[in-house]
Amino acid sequence: MKPGQGFQERISDPAIEIDGDVAMVWAPFVVRVDGKVSNCGYDLFDLVRDNGTWKIMNVTFSSRTDCPAQ
């Protein structure tokens, strides 16, 4: 597959909040298919630290097609 083809999701400017052994990451994303913007929204990851290792407990996301020009 050539660069720019297929499926690509990128996040940017993640906001990370940590309190002890729990954390959350909130980040805008843009999905491109064959190099064209398909949809965008926000990812929310809930994490817990277990024996010193961060693990994702939950993923929630929004999705829309009226994305700003990318």
N, C-alpha and C positions, 0 to 999 in steps of 0.2 A: 504494500500500500504506500502511495506517495504521501509526503507531508501535506497536511491540509485536507486529506480525504478521510472519510470515516467519521467516527464519533469522537468528540473531544469535550470534556468538561473541565473548566478551570475556575478555581476560587481566587478571590483577591481580598486583600485587607481584612484578614480574620481578626475578630475581637475575641480575646481569650480571658476568661474569668476563672480563677482558682480559689477554692476555699478548702484547705486541708486536702482530703482525698477525693474531692469531687471537683469537676470542672465543666465548663461549657465553651464551645467554640461556635461563633455566629459569623457566617461569611457569605457575601454575595457570590453568585456563580453565573456563568454563561455557558450554555451548551451550543456547540457548533456541529453540524452534520455536513460533511463534504465542504467544510470551510465556511458555510453560511450559518448565521445565528438562527438557532431553532427555538430556543426558549431560555429564560433566565429566572432568577429568584434568589432565595436565601437558603443555605444549609444551616441546620442547628445540630450539633453533636453534643450529647451528654456523655461524660466520661467519669470513670471511677479508677482510683489507683488501688491495685491489688498486689500486695507483696512487692511494691516498688515499681510496678509496670502499669502504665495507663492503658485502660481498655474502654472501647466504645460500648456504651450500654444502650444507646438509642440514637436514631437518626430521624430527624423531621425536616421536611423541606417544603418550600412553596414553589410554584411554577407558573409562569405566564408567558405569553407570546408577544406582548406589547413592550418589548425590550428597547431601552435607549440605543441610539446608534452606537455600534461598537467598532 
